[in-house]
Amino acid sequence: MLSPPEVICISAERRPAGGRRGALLPTLLILGAIVVLFFVFSRFWTEWLWFSQVGFTEVLRTQWLSRAGLFLVGGAVMGAAIWVNLRLAYRHRPMYVPTTPQQRDLDRYREAFEPLRRVVFIAAPLVAAFFAGSAASTQWQSMLLAFNGQSFGVDDPLFGMDVSFYTFTLPFLRFVVSFLMTVTFFAAVAALFTHYLYGGLQISGPGERISRAARIHVAVLAGVFVLFIAANYWLDRYSMLAKVGDASGWDGALYTDVNAVIPARAILAVIGVLVAVLFFYTGARGTWRLPAIGVSLMVVSGVLAAGVYPAIIQAVRVNPNEQQLEAPYLQHNIDYTRMAYGLDGVETQPYTAETEAGEGQLREDAESTASIRLLDPAIVSPTFRQLQQNRPYYTFPDQLAVDRYEIDGDLQDTVIAVRELNMSQVDNNWVNQHTVYTHGYGVVAAYGNTVNADGRPTFFQSGIPTTGALGEYEPRIYFGPNAPSYSIVGAPEGTTPWELDYPDDNADNGQQNYTYTGEGGPSVGNLWNQLLFAARFGSEQILFSDRVTSESQILFHRDPLERVSQVAPYLTLESKAYPAVVDTDGDGTREVVWVVDGYTTSDEYPYSEHQRFDSATNDTFTDASSSQLEIPDTINYIRNSVKAIVDAYTGEVTLYAWDTEDPVLQTWQGVFDNSYTPMSEISGDLMSHLRYPEDMFKVQRELLTKYHVTDAATFFSGGDFWTVPNDPVDDRETAQPPYYLTLQMPGQESPSFSLSSSFIISGREVLTGFLAVNSETGDTAGEVHEDYGTLRLLELPRDLTVPGPGQVQNNFDSNAEVAEQLNIIAQGDSRVLRGNLLTLPVGGGVLYVQPVYVQSAGSTTLPLLRRVLVAFGDSVGYAATLDEALNQVFGGDSGADAGDADVDPDDPTDPGGGGDGGGTTDPDADAQQRLSDALADAGAALTASQEALAAGDWAAYGEAQEQLQTALEEAIAAEAEIAGTADDGTGDGTADDGADESTEDATG
């Protein structure tokens, strides 16, 4: 047994160990908090460095200050309200509480709560303040719009207030009222809880159920809460003008809303004020009877005035006379919808389309005919890859862009793409991923209206290094949709370059290297910035790599859409950016830029029809719901107010104020006065490559399916509504996309680069309308072509049957000669790909043109244009060139030459009217050509066999059978050659050994 001194000694020895263990946990928690705070700080500070580098710190500062201000104000209001009400309820608790079973139970809770009271009275308001402040901070854009809103110069038809009140002021007012109502509610809950806990409020028992202090406190809070309800009712009157329609489908305030709902809201607001007065009176006098009666009256009035009465008016008054009574309000809906979506200037004209094709019918449309685009940007991407990819670490997007360039003095519709990096083909090590493979290289462009004789695109800009008609330009693509997440670039002068520039078989290591000289990202030349960015990207290599030098920069936020969304978070952006090679400064130096269209939108425009932005813009090539950017759910106002330009080399972002008459843009310019560059500074070269945006056009065409009708009576009947046809070459039943092409609409003096779409009668594949917008901006510096943005709508007579796109596609597929040849091609080891079905109002009627591509079904994907289908009325043409197909349809001579008129399909050396097809000879393409020709010969021989058999001409039948056998043998031989090329891996335009070698060289 231990003596007392020994026990004391042992206890003394154990105590320090316990103390160390007790201090360890707080230390770890503090260290963990410091680490978390550092990572949070690194995120904020690196963002500040990025915004500072691109010159948009004003945007980030304003956003942070606005959010912080709203957070502090919202949090302070909520926290103060709860804290004050907790303190008031506790301070005015009764000193003596009657002894009842209920109070005896509460005594136990009070005793348990009392040690925690001070903590709860501080923590509860702080927690509530944090959540309230966070919710308030999300309204920073609404606040800025409310305080800086500019006038629309258009009054609503009901209250006579400027539209800016509805789009700018009303949303923020509604938020403020709703927020204060929420604050009052939680303050009342806190007060009631405290009064009940400390005996000021009793549910049962003898004597007074509520103390005088509690009565005053609760009555005042109830009165304030009802006042906010009354304010909400009053604001509801204005919100009715932008409400989404119910079963009728018409947005805005209709007859019942104007004559029943809005007056009812005003009455309920007045009743709410009276009930609030009654609550205040109760606080002073002590009777709850009057406010109870008032609340009952308010509830009953709400049911009767806001529900029953409007329902009776709708059923008894409106439904029997709906067309007459709703006409003025429906007219408001029509007029304001057309204003809000920019449809009030649509030029509509009747178009009695001819359905009979005659000789020389296209003579007056010779320019439009010569510009018909044959190259489908959604199909030829694999062909670009095969012929121009060069190495596996390069790629092209799945859908290429359509633009126009001046070549030899003539404007040419062009299919263009940027050769970007394909990082999935790069070795997954940090050095390669972030310091070697840093940029793509060059653009590839082909004529849109012609191809080579073998069906390949006719390139006028191609190769590595890049050469062609576009001349010299900066070819390095450091910023693009497929750029790496971040790259470390730059090095001291004299350092041996290590960035892969482009492959070069004549170089010692098989490639040329490069050192970035632009200013595209924040510096990581000091240890502090290196530490911050290492924390941000979770990459310790930034701290320890020799590739990070004193001159290094870090490039991130490299997708043009992401880049613009960062500097202009209040804009809705076009779903795709497109590239252009331009002289942006007018100094003769050309560079690759990305063009991003920015929209200002609202969903509060009075009487305007709401439209789901994603569903309106979805088509075969666009799925807005999958966008990584934030897009509005619904809109009822849109303007293409901003043209954003992102330099592909420096990453510089320039926001040009495009629609200077847009009040929403004017408001944001007032907030961010240094963010925008005036349109007058757009160079002539850049101006010539801007265009009308697809997403806005798709929203407008969706509205025009109904709102081409401008008369309320006709609109009410709904008998003249249209629909956008589905894409006839896509099995997903998605809307046919609009197409860029050069055409001359009836009434135009000359062809223009346009964006067009067609309409069919709802439920029938009969063409009823054709819409085109002039997308030609001109080439004058700082000035837009006066006809740019003009929407022209052709309306076909209702008694005229012109096949729609779906019916035309069916005619193509069911045509005996066409189907026979296409089926023969499809039976071999080849696939038939039907290109975009273009619709053109030429020759006094409607012309349809569809390119037909053939590609091997093996691993080699090289779609080649082999045939062209043409339809005019019920006449169908099918030939190796568009020019031949047009002549077939129009009596042997269409009267105009197509863009491929000079192409000789029987001469494989024919370059197709310009360019050399990329300067390469692809054996797989030659084999593919021989296969297609052999299959075509087989189809012709089979037709001749059937005709001879029907005529009983056995000699001719035997000759045709011999021709068929020969053609099939040639087809089998060509097919075997294609299969062999695919198997040895040389048909994809890349070589595995070259990939390994280039990767090895890069890492070396």
Disulfide bonds with the S-S distance in Angstrom:
none
